[in-house]
Amino acid sequence: MRSLLSRWGSITVISKMGQGSTFSLKLSLVIDHKEKSVELNKRTLADNHQDDLACDIPLTILVAEDNKINQIIVGKLFSKLGYKVDIVVNGLLAVKAIENKTYDMVFMDM
């Protein structure tokens, strides 16, 4: 298991060779001057009642991803939670997107 911690939350990955990986994302957000903690994991994404998360915690999300399959997967994951994401294919286009619109979150790899 590996975890990445920051003042905004944490990302944890549990990976087993030949079995796959489980990613968990825990965010600490301040919305309307109230701090809310949100934890997304395999169980959350499988829960059919989570499609209203975007109503409870509205976010504008940008995803920078060059792989088309990964774009589809991340789009579906966020859609299941009730979010519509903007997707760009590289970091340069992400910077341009941020210049034109304010995002609460930007997801991108290295």
N, C-alpha and C positions, 0 to 999 in steps of 0.2 A: 504494500500500500504506500502510495506517495501522496503528500498533501502540499498545497501551496496556500499560504496564509497571507492576507493583507488586511488593512484596516477596513476594507469593504466586505470581507468575507473569506471564504476558502473554497478551493477545488480539491477534491480527493479522487484518486484513481486506484481501483483495485483491478489487477490484471492477472489472469491465469493462462498460461501457455496452452493453446489449443481449445480454450473454453471461451475466451473473449474478455471484455473489459467492462467495468461498471464505473461510471462517472457520477459524482455528486457535486452539486454546486450550492453553496450556502451564501446568501447575500444579506448584508445589513444595509437597509435603505432608509433614507429620511424622506417621508412623503407628508406633505401638509404639516411640517414641523413635528412629526411623530416618527420615531424609529420603528421600523418593522423588520423582522427577520424572516427570510424566505429560504427554505431548503428544498432543492429539486434533486430528486434521485430517481432510480428506476421505478420505485413504487409510485412516486408522484406522477411520473409521466404515464404510467399505466392506469392511473385513476381517472375515470371518465368525468369526474366532477371538477377537475382542475382547469377546464376550459374557460372558467370565469376568473382566473387569476389576473388576467389583463384588466378586468373591471376593478378588482380590488387594488392592484398595483399597476397603474398605467405607465408604460415605458416606451420610449422610442428606441429601437434597436437597429444597429448597423452590423452586418456580417461581411467580413472581407475573406473570401474563399475562392481559390482558383479552380478547385476540383468540382465539376458539375454535379457529380453524385453527392458529394458532401454538401453542396448548396441545397440540393433537394432534401436531404436528410435533416439538416438544421432548420430549413424552412418548415418542414412538417412537424418537427419537435416544438418549435415556437408556436406554430399554428394550433397545435393541440392544447396549448396553454392559453390560447386566445389572442396571441400577438401576431401582428403583421410586421415582417422585418424587411428592411432594405438590404439588398445583397449587391456587393461589388466584387470584381474579380482580382483585385490586387491592392496593395497598400497605398499606391499613388492615388487611385480612384477613391479609396477610403478617406484620404486627406481632403480631396476635392469635395466629397460628400459632406464632410464635417464643416467645411467652409460655407456650405449652402444650407445646412440644416443642423439643429441642435439635437444630439443623441444622448440618451441617458446611459447607454451601454454600447460598446464596440467590441465585437468578438472577432479575433483574428489569430492566426498562428504566427510562428516566427518566420 
